[in-house]
């Protein structure tokens, strides 16, 4: 959004990023302890805020650290930072976060940073962090206020179809009760009636449609509260709560370059949505979609991909299996087969899947000469979810 970028430019004019970055780098090794201390202090001083958070805080503590990481290391990229903070401000509405809650969070953050910085904490460092938090919170509050004028804090969605594609995978088709705006490649968060106040992110597996439907690919993870509920305890007719769409792994509207989509597991969802968007646009861009999995049985969406391929002659779908000895197609880990094709340096590349796979693929693509600016992923969002790229738990 243009307003998000303008807010980012305001940030750049008001801050000196160096002090914040240097202090945060010193704190990184104690991130887990610092996050635990932060929430302990926040709830001790503001008990009423505990009700805004899920019963188990392990995931929440990790998300705090990764959100701070993204903010701090985006200080030199005001447009990126403005977009991210605006998305967070809009998303926090679903938790019931209000303008008056921000000062309490800021006080707990400064107290935590002071405790874990030790002798490195100086008046200059405190002033830099205080200015950073004040600017960030103002940007989030402004975005939330603007969003409240046009959108609900969450959407109630009916499960129209629940299609089990294996013992641990399901494809859900949802009908939001109100229009839900999103772009292909984005994700949203989901809450089930089984686990109140526990939200998990899932990539949207389709491009925007005239009927407003949203499709999700969900794999039930070991110990995954929400993913297990969505796969095993959800049926057509049930209701879910959806948060607003987030994420920046969207198509570049100015580019006509050919496309490479690299997907692992349910990371297929966002790249399938991107492929649909290209097809619906009517533009003839060559697309290679590499779908990685362990075994042939794990290619849960291959029939749909083949239908998509048959409708668009510029799309080539290539399954890549790492643990199927008798498979007569391409074998190996999907990140390790990229050099078996022609050069990718003239392509826009989108990568989605488990975090290790994303890292490996990005490293390999850069080794093969693809400019970093043309490699798109939501890696920090994946890590903050503690699972692969927004596959959720």
C-alpha positions in Angstrom: 0.0 0.0 0.0 1.3 3.5 -0.8 0.6 4.7 2.7 2.7 2.0 4.2 5.7 3.1 2.1 5.2 6.7 3.1 5.2 5.7 6.8 8.4 3.8 6.1 10.1 6.9 4.7 9.0 8.8 7.8 10.8 6.1 9.9 14.0 6.6 7.9 14.0 10.3 8.6 13.5 9.9 12.4 16.0 7.1 13.3 19.6 6.2 13.4 19.6 2.5 12.7 23.2 1.8 13.7 22.7 2.0 17.4 19.7 -0.3 17.5 21.3 -2.8 15.1 24.5 -3.1 17.1 22.6 -3.5 20.4 20.3 -6.1 19.0 23.2 -8.1 17.6 24.6 -8.4 21.1 21.3 -9.6 22.4 20.7 -12.3 19.7 22.3 -15.2 21.6 20.0 -14.6 24.6 16.8 -14.2 22.5 14.8 -17.1 24.1 15.6 -15.9 27.7 14.9 -12.3 26.8 11.5 -13.1 25.2 10.5 -15.2 28.3 11.5 -12.3 30.6 9.6 -9.8 28.4 6.3 -11.7 28.6 6.8 -12.4 32.3 7.4 -8.7 33.0 4.5 -7.6 30.7 2.0 -9.9 32.4 3.2 -9.2 36.0 2.8 -5.4 35.5 -0.4 -5.7 33.3 -2.3 -8.9 34.2 -5.3 -8.0 32.1 -3.2 -8.4 28.9 -2.6 -12.1 29.6 -6.1 -12.8 28.2 -5.0 -11.5 24.8 -2.5 -14.3 24.4 -2.7 -18.1 23.9 -2.5 -20.5 26.8 0.9 -21.9 25.7 3.5 -19.2 25.1 6.4 -21.1 23.5 5.4 -20.2 19.9 4.5 -16.6 20.9 8.0 -16.1 22.4 9.7 -17.2 19.3 7.5 -15.0 17.1 8.4 -12.0 19.2 12.1 -12.6 18.6 11.6 -13.1 14.8 9.4 -10.0 14.6 12.1 -7.9 16.3 14.7 -9.5 13.9 12.7 -8.5 10.8 12.1 -4.9 12.1 15.7 -4.3 13.2 17.3 -5.6 10.0 14.8 -3.7 7.9 15.7 -0.4 9.4 17.6 0.5 6.2 14.7 -0.5 4.0 11.9 1.9 4.9 9.4 0.7 2.3 9.8 -2.9 3.4 9.6 -1.9 7.0 6.6 0.3 6.5 4.7 -2.5 4.8 5.6 -5.0 7.5 4.6 -2.8 10.4 1.4 -1.8 8.8 0.5 -5.5 8.2 1.3 -6.2 11.9 -0.8 -3.4 13.0 -3.8 -4.6 11.0 -3.2 -8.2 12.0 -3.0 -7.4 15.7 -6.6 -6.2 15.6 -7.7 -9.9 15.7 -6.1 -10.3 19.1 -8.1 -7.4 20.6 -5.0 -5.1 20.8 -5.9 -1.5 21.4 -4.1 1.8 21.2 -3.8 1.9 25.0 -2.0 -1.4 25.1 1.1 -0.1 23.3 2.7 1.9 26.1 2.7 -1.2 28.4 4.4 -3.3 25.7 7.0 -0.6 25.1 7.8 -0.3 28.8 8.3 -4.1 29.1 10.5 -4.1 25.9 12.8 -1.3 27.2 13.1 -3.1 30.6 14.0 -6.3 28.9 16.6 -4.7 26.6 18.1 -2.9 29.6 18.4 -6.1 31.6 20.0 -8.2 28.9 22.3 -5.5 27.5 24.3 -5.2 30.8 27.1 -2.7 30.5 26.3 -2.1 26.8 23.1 -0.2 27.8 23.7 3.5 27.7 21.5 6.6 27.5 22.1 6.7 23.8 21.0 3.1 23.3 17.9 3.6 25.4 17.0 6.8 23.5 17.4 5.0 20.1 15.2 2.0 21.2 12.6 4.3 22.7 12.4 6.3 19.5 12.3 3.1 17.4 9.4 1.7 19.4 7.5 5.0 19.5 7.8 5.2 15.7 6.9 1.6 15.1 3.9 1.7 17.4 2.6 4.9 15.8 2.8 3.2 12.4 1.0 0.1 13.6 -1.7 2.1 15.3 -2.3 4.3 12.3 -2.6 1.2 10.0 -5.0 -0.5 12.5 -7.2 2.6 12.7 -7.3 2.9 8.9 -8.1 -0.8 8.6 -10.9 -0.6 11.2 -12.8 1.8 9.0 -13.0 -0.7 6.1 -12.5 -4.3 7.4 -13.4 -6.4 10.4 -10.7 -7.6 12.8 -11.3 -11.2 11.7 -13.5 -13.0 9.2 -15.9 -15.9 10.0 -15.6 -18.5 7.2 -17.6 -21.5 6.5 -15.8 -24.7 5.5 -17.5 -25.5 2.1 -15.3 -28.5 1.3 -12.9 -30.6 3.3 -10.9 -32.9 1.1 -8.5 -35.4 2.7 -5.5 -36.0 0.4 -3.8 -38.5 2.7 -3.6 -39.5 6.4 -2.0 -36.1 7.3 -3.0 -33.7 4.5 -6.3 -31.9 3.8 -7.3 -29.2 1.3 -9.9 -26.9 2.8 -12.2 -24.6 0.7 -13.6 -21.7 2.7 -16.3 -19.1 2.2 -15.6 -15.9 4.2 -18.8 -14.3 5.5 -17.5 -10.9 4.3 -15.2 -10.0 1.4 -11.6 -10.8 2.3 -9.0 -9.0 0.2 -5.7 -10.8 -0.6 -3.1 -11.2 -3.4 -1.8 -14.5 -4.8 1.2 -15.6 -2.8 0.0 -14.2 0.6 -1.0 -16.1 3.7 -3.5 -15.6 6.5 -3.9 -16.9 10.0 -6.6 -19.4 11.2 -8.2 -20.0 14.5 -10.4 -23.1 15.2 -13.2 -23.4 17.8 -11.1 -26.3 19.3 -8.2 -23.9 20.2 -9.4 -20.4 21.1 -6.8 -17.6 20.9 -4.4 -19.9 19.1 -3.8 -18.6 15.5 -1.6 -20.4 12.9 -0.6 -19.1 9.5 -1.4 -20.9 6.2 -0.7 -19.8 2.7 -3.6 -19.2 0.4 -3.6 -21.8 -2.4 -5.6 -19.9 -5.0 -5.6 -16.5 -6.8 -8.5 -14.2 -5.9 -11.7 -15.5 -7.3 -15.1 -13.8 -8.2 -16.9 -16.1 -5.7 -14.5 -15.0 -2.8 -13.5 -18.5 -1.9 -10.2 -19.3 -0.2 -8.4 -22.6 -0.4 -5.8 -23.8 2.1 -3.4 -26.8 2.1 -2.9 -28.2 5.6 -0.5 -30.9 6.8 -1.1 -32.1 10.3 2.2 -31.8 12.2 3.3 -33.8 15.2 1.9 -32.0 18.2 0.3 -29.4 15.9 -2.8 -28.1 17.7 -4.4 -26.2 14.9 -3.1 -28.3 12.0 -4.3 -31.5 13.6 -7.7 -29.9 14.3 -8.0 -28.7 10.7 -7.0 -32.0 9.1 -8.7 -34.5 11.5 -11.5 -32.6 13.3 -12.9 -30.2 10.7 -15.7 -30.9 8.2 -17.9 -29.1 5.7 -20.3 -26.8 7.5 -17.9 -26.0 10.3 -16.8 -22.4 10.9 -13.3 -21.0 11.3 -11.9 -17.5 12.1 -9.5 -16.0 9.6 -7.1 -13.1 10.1 -6.2 -10.5 7.4 -4.0 -11.5 4.4 -0.3 -10.8 5.0 3.1 -11.4 3.3 5.0 -9.9 0.4 5.7 -12.9 -1.8 3.6 -11.5 -4.6 4.1 -11.1 -8.3 6.0 -8.0 -9.5 3.4 -6.2 -11.7 6.1 -4.5 -13.7 7.9 -7.7 -14.7 7.4 -9.8 -17.9 10.2 -12.2 -17.1 9.6 -16.0 -17.1 9.0 -17.6 -13.8 10.5 -20.4 -11.7 8.4 -21.7 -8.8 10.2 -24.0 -6.3 7.9 -25.7 -3.7 8.5 -28.2 -1.0 5.6 -30.0 0.8 2.6 -27.7 1.4 4.7 -24.8 0.3 3.0 -25.7 -3.0 0.0 -23.6 -1.9 1.4 -20.1 -2.5 3.2 -20.9 -5.7 0.1 -22.6 -7.1 -1.8 -19.4 -6.3 0.9 -17.4 -8.2 0.6 -19.7 -11.2 -3.2 -19.2 -11.2 -2.7 -15.5 -11.1 -0.4 -15.5 -14.2 -2.9 -17.7 -16.1 -5.8 -15.5 -15.2 -3.9 -12.4 -16.3 -3.8 -13.6 -19.9 -0.1 -12.9 -20.1 2.1 -15.6 -21.8 4.9 -16.1 -19.4 6.8 -19.4 -19.3 6.5 -21.1 -15.9 8.5 -23.9 -14.4 7.0 -25.3 -11.2 9.2 -27.7 -9.3 7.1 -29.6 -6.8 9.3 -31.4 -4.2 8.3 -34.2 -1.9 9.7 -37.3 -0.3 7.5 -39.9 -2.0 5.1 -40.1 -4.9 2.2 -40.4 -2.4 3.2 -37.0 -0.9 2.4 -35.3 -4.2 -1.1 -34.7 -2.9 -2.1 -32.0 -5.4 -0.5 -33.4 -8.6 -3.8 -34.2 -10.4 -4.9 -30.5 -10.0 -1.5 -29.3 -11.1 -1.8 -31.5 -14.2 -5.2 -30.0 -15.0 -3.7 -26.5 -14.6 -0.8 -27.5 -16.9 -3.2 -28.8 -19.6 -5.0 -25.5 -19.6 -1.9 -23.3 -20.0 0.7 -24.5 -22.5 3.4 -22.2 -21.0 3.3 -24.1 -17.7 5.6 -27.1 -17.0 5.1 -29.0 -13.7 8.1 -31.1 -12.6 7.7 -33.4 -9.6 10.9 -34.0 -7.7 11.1 -36.9 -5.3 13.9 -37.4 -2.7 13.0 -40.8 -1.3 11.3 -42.9 -4.1 13.9 -45.4 -5.6 11.5 -46.6 -8.3 10.4 -43.2 -9.5 11.2 -42.7 -13.2 11.1 -38.9 -13.0 13.4 -36.4 -11.4 15.0 -37.6 -8.2 16.8 -35.7 -5.4 16.0 -32.8 -3.1 14.3 -30.0 -5.0 16.9 -27.5 -4.1 19.6 -29.8 -5.5 18.2 -30.2 -9.0 18.1 -26.6 -10.0 21.3 -26.9 -12.0 19.8 -29.7 -14.2 17.9 -27.1 -16.2 18.8 -24.1 -18.3 20.0 -20.9 -16.7 17.6 -19.2 -14.3 19.3 -15.8 -14.2 16.7 -14.2 -16.4 13.7 -15.5 -14.3 11.7 -14.2 -11.4 12.0 -17.0 -8.8 9.6 -17.8 -5.9 10.5 -20.3 -3.3 8.2 -21.8 -0.6 8.5 -24.8 1.7 10.3 -25.8 4.9 12.8 -23.3 6.2 15.9 -25.5 5.5 14.7 -26.1 1.9 14.2 -22.4 1.3 17.7 -21.5 2.6 19.3 -24.2 0.5 17.4 -23.2 -2.6 18.2 -19.5 -2.2 21.9 -20.3 -1.8 21.9 -22.5 -4.9 20.0 -20.0 -7.0 22.5 -17.3 -6.1 25.3 -19.6 -6.9 23.7 -20.2 -10.3 23.7 -16.4 -10.9 20.1 -15.4 -10.1 20.2 -11.8 -8.7 19.0 -11.8 -5.0 16.4 -9.1 -5.9 14.7 -11.6 -8.2 14.4 -14.4 -5.5 11.2 -14.1 -3.5 10.3 -15.9 -0.3 8.7 -15.3 3.1 11.5 -16.8 5.1 11.2 -14.8 8.3 7.5 -15.4 8.3 8.2 -19.1 7.9 10.6 -19.1 10.8 8.3 -17.2 13.1 5.7 -19.9 12.5 8.3 -22.5 13.7 7.5 -24.6 10.7 8.0 -24.5 6.9 6.8 -21.5 5.0 3.6 -20.6 6.7 2.4 -24.2 6.7 1.3 -23.7 10.3 1.1 -26.0 13.3 
